[in-house]
């Protein structure tokens, strides 16, 4: 209880200190959440600043955020974050059982929690489905479900970008459901409610509202998201410069202030390009390194992540993916035996293999999203 009281005091202090700054930085208009008692707050995930942006709507409601486990491996910074707000760790690419237990403990003690339901930031401006077990957690909690929708966060700071673009972020309560309203619904039905409430199509919104997102070098680092050229079908040949993305084959496209591509053929927006490249990768319709090797990258670091958020360095070397296996140096894994896989940012791959938790990191602009897509293809994942 002492720690909870401490976190409430910190929350109030940070709210009044950070509110003017965060609102100015992003031009935020957020509807306040006014619900008594413990809540499970489900929000779509738009950019890395979402917890601070969302706090604008939580003047009278302190919550514990579920956060990616990697922020607990930042040494002194992790200690400061934990002391300030006490986030709940979630291992991407691993079982969420421990996270669920900690969430339920908070809720049964009368605290509120916030979950970014998709489990990761949007790559393409479209919301994904919530993590499958979220509906069961809500049902088991006995708390009020509050669904909240953030619009414009993706264009303000895309997952692949480093620079903030000044436009507008809108936050709105999408639905409030009491325990009584949910008691006769299955976890799957609750998932459907959350998916419907928090879904955002950034491109449809922009078509209708035409909001400019002003910033320098708008296309910079777009190759962190886009890895397949639509003209030559080569991997990792796309390079960003200023407001443009181009390929060595001569392909060139502008990313404009509204987030649309010029010329608008073959793709008008990033969601169209993302769907196309995902289909091509899963159908193996691209230029491979060889008949056996799909992708290969130099300079990968491979480590095991331990339960206490420390790690063991295992290997540094070449990362290779075939249609059946993933290897780094002397370590080799059958893709079918990798039970879970996910990413943080664009160059960190996390996965579970025989109950052990591993991380592969690549520095620079090389992204590992194509590796994740092949794993999903082999294991019939969406």
KADAGI-V906433 format. One record per residue. N is the residue number from 1. RES is the residue in one small letter. SS is DSSP state (h for helix, s for strand, l for the rest). PSI is psi in radians with two decimals (none if undefined). Layout:
N:RES:SS:PSI  N:RES:SS:PSI
This chain:
1:x:l:-0.60  2:x:h:-0.75  3:x:h:-0.66  4:x:h:-0.78  5:x:h:-0.69  6:x:h:-0.81  7:x:h:-0.59  8:x:h:-0.69  9:x:h:-0.77  10:x:h:-0.75  11:x:h:-0.84  12:x:h:-0.73  13:x:h:-0.86  14:x:h:-0.59  15:x:h:-0.87  16:x:h:-0.48  17:x:h:-0.77  18:x:h:-0.38  19:x:h:-0.91  20:x:h:-0.69  21:x:h:-0.82  22:x:h:-0.62  23:x:h:-0.69  24:x:h:-0.72  25:x:h:-0.68  26:x:h:-0.07  27:x:l:1.20  28:x:s:2.39  29:x:s:1.80  30:x:s:2.29  31:x:l:2.30  32:x:l:2.52  33:x:l:2.04  34:x:l:1.53  35:x:l:2.26  36:x:l:2.66  37:x:l:3.07  38:x:l:2.46  39:x:s:2.69  40:x:s:1.95  41:x:s:2.06  42:x:s:2.21  43:x:s:2.53  44:x:l:2.61  45:x:l:2.01  46:x:l:-0.67  47:x:l:3.08  48:x:l:-0.32  49:x:l:0.08  50:x:h:-0.75  51:x:h:-0.73  52:x:h:-0.66  53:x:h:-0.79  54:x:h:-0.57  55:x:h:-0.42  56:x:l:-0.50  57:x:l:0.09  58:x:l:0.77  59:x:l:-0.70  60:x:l:0.28  61:x:l:1.75  62:x:l:2.36  63:x:s:2.75  64:x:s:2.13  65:x:s:2.43  66:x:s:2.18  67:x:s:2.69  68:x:s:2.41  69:x:h:-0.47  70:x:h:-0.40  71:x:h:-0.16  72:x:h:0.06  73:x:h:0.60  74:x:l:0.34  75:x:l:-2.23  76:x:h:-0.65  77:x:h:-0.72  78:x:h:-0.70  79:x:h:-0.69  80:x:h:-0.81  81:x:h:-0.77  82:x:h:-0.71  83:x:h:-0.65  84:x:h:-0.85  85:x:h:-0.15  86:x:l:0.94  87:x:l:2.80  88:x:s:2.16  89:x:s:2.42  90:x:s:2.14  91:x:l:2.01  92:x:l:2.42  93:x:l:0.43  94:x:l:3.02  95:x:l:2.50  96:x:l:0.25  97:x:h:-0.83  98:x:h:-0.69  99:x:h:-0.77  100:x:h:-0.76  101:x:h:-0.71  102:x:h:-0.65  103:x:h:-0.82  104:x:h:-0.64  105:x:h:-0.81  106:x:h:-0.83  107:x:h:-0.71  108:x:h:-0.32  109:x:l:0.05  110:x:l:0.13  111:x:l:2.87  112:x:s:2.64  113:x:s:2.74  114:x:s:2.27  115:x:s:2.22  116:x:s:1.75  117:x:l:-0.55  118:x:l:-0.33  119:x:l:-0.18  120:x:l:2.82  121:x:l:2.62  122:x:l:2.39  123:x:l:-0.61  124:x:l:0.14  125:x:l:0.03  126:x:s:2.39  127:x:l:2.52  128:x:l:3.01  129:x:l:2.63  130:x:l:2.74  131:x:l:2.40  132:x:l:-0.69  133:x:l:0.00  134:x:h:-0.71  135:x:h:-0.69  136:x:h:-0.71  137:x:h:-0.81  138:x:h:-0.80  139:x:h:-0.73  140:x:h:-0.39  141:x:h:-0.55  142:x:l:0.23  143:x:l:2.92  144:x:s:2.36  145:x:s:2.20  146:x:s:2.05  147:x:s:2.30  148:x:s:2.42  149:x:s:2.20  150:x:s:2.22  151:x:s:2.27  152:x:l:-0.21  153:x:h:-0.61  154:x:h:-0.83  155:x:h:-0.44  156:x:h:-0.58  157:x:l:1.49  158:x:l:2.65  159:x:l:-0.56  160:x:l:-0.13  161:x:l:2.87  162:x:l:-0.42  163:x:l:2.38  164:x:l:2.46  165:x:l:2.28  166:x:s:2.01  167:x:l:-1.83  168:x:l:2.45  169:x:s:2.23  170:x:s:2.28  171:x:s:2.31  172:x:s:2.48  173:x:s:2.14  174:x:s:-0.30  175:x:s:2.47  176:x:s:2.23  177:x:s:2.11  178:x:l:2.83  179:x:h:-0.61  180:x:h:-0.65  181:x:h:-0.41  182:x:h:-0.19  183:x:l:-0.52  184:x:l:0.08  185:x:l:2.55  186:x:l:2.80  187:x:h:-0.64  188:x:h:-0.68  189:x:h:-0.63  190:x:h:-0.70  191:x:h:-0.74  192:x:h:-0.68  193:x:h:-0.81  194:x:h:-0.77  195:x:h:-0.75  196:x:h:-0.75  197:x:h:-0.72  198:x:h:0.04  199:x:l:2.36  200:x:l:2.28  201:x:s:1.74  202:x:h:-0.56  203:x:h:-0.64  204:x:h:-0.71  205:x:h:-0.76  206:x:h:-0.64  207:x:h:-0.68  208:x:h:-0.55  209:x:h:-0.38  210:x:l:0.93  211:x:l:2.25  212:x:l:2.43  213:x:l:1.80  214:x:s:2.24  215:x:l:2.84  216:x:l:2.65  217:x:l:1.03  218:x:l:-0.54  219:x:l:-0.01  220:x:l:2.21  221:x:l:0.24  222:x:h:-0.38  223:x:h:-0.20  224:x:h:-0.46  225:x:l:-0.82  226:x:l:2.07  227:x:l:-0.07  228:x:s:2.13  229:x:l:2.26  230:x:l:-0.23  231:x:l:-0.84  232:x:l:-0.18  233:x:l:0.48  234:x:l:2.64  235:x:s:2.43  236:x:l:0.49  237:x:l:-0.07  238:x:s:2.37  239:x:s:2.42  240:x:s:2.64  241:x:s:1.97  242:x:l:-2.09  243:x:l:0.14  244:x:s:2.67  245:x:s:2.26  246:x:s:2.92  247:x:s:2.72  248:x:l:-0.30  249:x:l:-0.14  250:x:l:-0.14  251:x:l:2.40  252:x:s:2.39  253:x:s:2.53  254:x:s:2.40  255:x:s:1.88  256:x:l:-3.12  257:x:l:-0.28  258:x:l:-0.04  259:x:l:0.07  260:x:l:2.81  261:x:s:2.46  262:x:s:2.16  263:x:l:2.84  264:x:l:0.05  265:x:l:2.37  266:x:l:-0.15  267:x:l:2.37  268:x:l:-0.55  269:x:l:3.02  270:x:h:-0.51  271:x:h:-0.67  272:x:h:-0.75  273:x:h:-0.75  274:x:h:-0.79  275:x:h:-0.74  276:x:h:-0.85  277:x:h:-0.59  278:x:h:-0.77  279:x:h:-0.72  280:x:h:-0.76  281:x:h:-0.79  282:x:h:-0.49  283:x:l:0.08  284:x:l:0.63  285:x:l:1.19  286:x:l:2.98  287:x:l:1.92  288:x:l:2.85  289:x:l:-0.73  290:x:l:-3.14  291:x:l:-0.63  292:x:l:-0.67  293:x:s:2.16  294:x:s:-0.89  295:x:s:2.67  296:x:s:2.32  297:x:s:2.49  298:x:s:2.76  299:x:s:0.59  300:x:s:2.48  301:x:s:2.37  302:x:s:2.26  303:x:s:2.77  304:x:s:2.31  305:x:s:2.19  306:x:l:2.82  307:x:l:-0.48  308:x:l:0.26  309:x:l:0.21  310:x:l:3.10  311:x:s:2.73  312:x:s:2.14  313:x:s:2.24  314:x:s:-0.67  315:x:s:2.60  316:x:s:2.20  317:x:s:-2.60  318:x:s:2.32  319:x:s:2.23  320:x:s:2.35  321:x:s:2.21  322:x:s:-3.11  323:x:l:-0.25  324:x:l:-0.35  325:x:s:2.76  326:x:s:2.26  327:x:s:2.58  328:x:s:1.94  329:x:l:-2.22  330:x:l:-0.10  331:x:s:2.29  332:x:s:2.36  333:x:s:2.29  334:x:s:2.24  335:x:h:-0.57  336:x:h:-0.36  337:x:h:-0.08  338:x:s:1.91  339:x:s:-0.57  340:x:s:2.59  341:x:s:2.48  342:x:s:3.11  343:x:s:2.64  344:x:s:2.47  345:x:l:-2.18  346:x:l:-0.34  347:x:l:0.33  348:x:s:2.09  349:x:s:2.27  350:x:s:2.40  351:x:s:2.76  352:x:s:2.25  353:x:s:1.99  354:x:l:0.86  355:x:l:0.13  356:x:s:2.60  357:x:s:2.17  358:x:s:2.75  359:x:s:2.38  360:x:s:2.25  361:x:s:2.43  362:x:s:2.34  363:x:l:2.88  364:x:l:-2.79  365:x:l:-0.07  366:x:l:2.19  367:x:l:2.67  368:x:l:0.24  369:x:h:-0.57  370:x:h:-0.54  371:x:h:-0.75  372:x:h:-0.69  373:x:h:-0.67  374:x:h:-0.71  375:x:h:-0.74  376:x:h:-0.69  377:x:h:-0.82  378:x:h:-0.60  379:x:l:0.23  380:x:l:0.84  381:x:l:2.62  382:x:l:none
